[in-house]
Amino acid sequence: RKWQATMGCSLSKLIMPDVSDESKRLLEQVKGFTVAMVKLFPQKVIQANKQNEGGTPDMVKTDEFDLGWKKVQSGVWEKSDTDSHTVDFSNNIKIPMACDDDIFGQIGFKKRTILELLRKPFLFPLEDSRLHVTDEESKKLLDELHLSPGMAMPTPYNEIKEFSSDEAISRFFFYGAGCCLLKCVSNTDLKDVSDYGPFVADLNLSHLKVRKGFRQYGMRLHFSSEQKLTAMYDYISKTLLRPGDEGWESAKFTAKASYAMYLTAVPHLLHSHLLCSNCVIYAMVEALKPNHPVRRLLGPFTFRTTYINNSALQSLLPERSMFHRASGLKYESVKQMMEEGVKSSNIFEPFPSRDFGPELEELSKKGRFPYISDGTAVFNEIRAYVTTWLERAKAEKKEGGGSEDEEAKATAEFYRIVQESTKHQK
């Protein structure tokens, strides 16, 4: 460990970004992995944005989206071999994923090697450190590292002035990212909690183990019909806190850390990337020719997605990768949370069919819970668009004398593969 510590210290000095002496003193207090990331990441993102490495609209062409198929003559395609691998969430849950992206191919050797080196314990051991900075020091450090909005980080649509008050916590759940975890108490198994309001966000992660120095995640939040935060239940201390109680501010911090960590890992990374987009793309490549109307429809919406998903498998999911280090979880708990996330996923359930509960439905009608109203409106627009697209494609096929049976069989196979790869979900 002494050898590792000495090497890590030397490595940190070697890769130290070009920042002021004050910022260097802050960075010297953290470990080599963090220093390496802030050295490599911002400039790479800025360069990629300038050079349009993420792609341009003119790349979205039917003939370019041909992964898994070979064109033998005009309008005629034959199946070709494709490389794939599995994402193993447990011994029983394995999700297939294509190795290649339609346009961007596989992750390059250089990028893959860098990501592997960042996970090597002899170079970057997982050693947690504490760093206390003022708001002024933080802003200066982010500016010098080019991590402020408008630099490597995008300019946000909305500016959150503060995220500490009870009102800010409420906005997060009723009008922000936490809305997907908000429920009606009447739709849960909770008993004797109705006095605290009809709405609850319940995240019990007390069974997940954390590394030394961290407290366990998880907190249950209660909200009134006026969307006020009325109570919080701490699953670790098994105490119910009300506004003004000792420990109230600390509990809010635990809640923010718990929900931010979980939303990043499960609804976003797992449900949206690995279970929804990935499973659809894998089935599309395996079953649908490039000129199939469903594949042509999906092309723009899955652009570069396989490349991003495979990058996430290298940079976010493995042991000692970014997510493991950024959270306080032991790696066995990261895997456990992901496995549980697969089983709880309802990502393929049509949005208007979901049971949000009568109180949230009523709140939405009053314009005070846009998740339901906006989500339903978007779903209906997309459904109308898809319906029109497929009807026109069917009419064109009929006019051209093509085989509708062949397309129907391919569509059925596409859905079969999607169902097979998502069978472990709700």
C-alpha positions, 0 to 999 in steps of 0.5 A, spaced: 500 500 500 505 504 501 508 503 494 501 504 491 500 511 495 507 513 493 506 511 486 499 515 486 502 521 489 507 521 483 502 520 478 497 525 481 503 530 480 505 528 473 498 529 470 496 535 474 492 540 470 494 547 469 491 551 474 492 556 479 496 554 485 490 555 490 486 550 485 492 545 485 492 545 493 485 543 492 486 537 487 493 535 491 488 533 497 484 528 492 486 521 489 490 520 482 483 518 479 480 524 480 486 528 477 486 524 471 479 525 470 479 532 470 485 533 466 483 528 460 475 529 460 474 537 459 479 538 453 476 531 450 469 533 450 470 541 448 475 538 442 469 533 440 464 538 440 468 542 436 469 537 431 462 534 431 465 527 433 458 526 436 455 526 428 451 530 424 444 530 421 447 528 414 449 521 417 442 519 418 441 515 411 438 508 410 444 505 406 449 507 412 444 504 417 446 497 415 449 493 421 448 486 420 446 486 413 449 486 406 446 489 400 447 484 394 443 488 389 438 494 389 433 493 395 435 486 396 439 485 403 442 478 406 444 477 413 451 477 415 454 476 421 455 481 427 459 481 433 455 481 440 456 480 447 452 480 454 451 484 460 451 480 466 447 482 471 447 476 475 447 468 473 440 468 470 440 475 468 444 476 461 442 482 456 445 481 449 448 487 446 451 489 439 459 490 439 458 495 433 454 501 432 451 502 425 455 509 424 461 509 429 463 502 429 466 499 436 470 503 441 477 505 439 483 501 442 486 508 445 479 509 448 478 502 451 486 502 453 485 508 457 479 506 460 482 500 462 488 503 465 483 508 469 480 502 473 487 498 474 488 498 482 496 499 482 495 505 478 489 508 481 487 504 487 480 506 490 481 510 496 476 515 498 478 522 500 474 528 503 475 535 500 471 541 503 471 547 499 467 554 499 463 556 494 468 561 491 473 555 491 469 551 487 467 556 482 474 558 481 476 550 480 470 549 475 472 555 471 479 553 471 478 546 469 473 548 463 467 544 467 463 550 468 456 551 464 458 553 457 465 549 457 465 542 457 459 542 461 452 544 456 449 550 458 442 548 462 435 549 460 434 552 467 438 554 473 437 551 480 439 557 484 439 553 491 438 545 492 437 546 500 431 548 502 424 544 503 421 548 497 427 546 493 426 538 495 419 539 493 420 542 486 425 536 485 420 531 486 414 534 483 417 538 477 424 535 476 427 528 475 425 525 482 417 525 479 418 518 476 419 516 483 413 519 486 407 515 488 400 516 491 400 513 498 394 510 496 398 506 491 403 503 496 403 498 502 405 503 507 400 504 513 399 509 518 402 515 514 396 518 511 397 524 516 403 526 513 400 527 506 398 523 500 404 523 496 411 519 498 417 518 495 420 511 498 427 509 497 429 504 501 436 502 500 438 500 507 440 493 505 446 496 500 453 496 503 457 502 503 465 503 504 468 505 510 466 512 512 460 513 508 453 512 511 448 507 508 443 510 502 435 511 503 430 515 505 422 516 505 419 523 503 412 525 505 409 531 501 402 534 503 397 535 498 400 542 497 406 539 495 410 541 502 415 536 505 412 534 511 416 528 514 422 524 512 423 517 515 430 515 515 431 507 514 438 507 518 436 510 524 429 508 524 426 515 526 421 519 523 423 527 522 418 533 521 420 540 519 424 543 525 427 537 528 434 536 530 437 532 524 432 535 519 437 538 514 442 532 515 436 528 513 435 532 507 442 531 504 442 524 505 435 524 501 439 528 495 445 523 495 440 517 495 436 519 490 441 523 485 445 516 486 439 512 484 436 516 479 443 516 475 444 508 476 437 505 475 432 509 471 437 513 467 443 508 465 440 501 466 432 502 464 433 508 459 440 505 456 441 498 457 434 495 457 430 500 453 435 503 447 439 497 447 434 491 447 431 495 441 437 496 437 439 489 438 433 486 436 433 491 430 440 489 427 438 482 428 431 482 425 430 488 420 433 489 414 436 496 413 430 498 408 424 495 413 420 501 415 421 500 422 428 500 422 428 506 418 423 509 423 428 507 429 434 510 425 434 517 427 432 515 434 438 510 436 443 514 432 450 513 436 446 509 441 450 503 441 457 506 441 454 510 447 452 504 451 458 500 450 462 506 452 458 506 459 460 499 460 467 501 460 467 507 463 461 507 468 459 499 470 465 495 472 469 495 479 473 502 480 470 505 474 466 512 475 460 510 478 463 505 483 468 511 485 463 516 485 458 513 489 459 510 496 457 503 495 461 497 495 461 494 488 457 488 490 452 492 492 452 496 485 451 489 482 445 488 487 442 494 485 442 493 478 440 486 478 434 489 482 433 494 477 432 490 472 427 486 475 423 492 477 423 495 470 417 497 467 420 501 461 416 498 456 409 499 459 406 504 455 406 511 459 398 512 459 397 505 461 401 506 468 397 507 474 400 513 477 394 513 483 388 518 483 391 524 487 397 525 482 392 524 476 388 530 479 394 534 481 396 533 473 389 535 471 390 542 475 397 543 472 401 541 478 404 535 476 407 535 469 410 529 468 403 525 467 400 531 462 407 532 458 409 525 458 402 523 456 402 528 450 409 526 448 407 519 448 400 520 444 404 525 439 409 519 438 404 514 437 400 518 432 407 519 428 409 512 428 402 510 426 402 515 420 409 512 418 407 505 418 401 506 414 405 510 409 410 505 408 404 499 407 401 503 402 408 504 398 409 497 399 402 495 396 403 500 390 410 497 389 408 490 389 413 488 395 412 482 399 408 485 405 408 478 408 416 478 409 416 485 412 410 482 417 415 476 419 421 480 420 417 485 424 414 479 428 421 476 429 423 483 432 418 483 437 420 476 439 427 478 440 425 484 444 421 480 449 426 475 450 431 480 451 427 483 456 423 477 460 426 479 466 423 486 467 416 487 470 
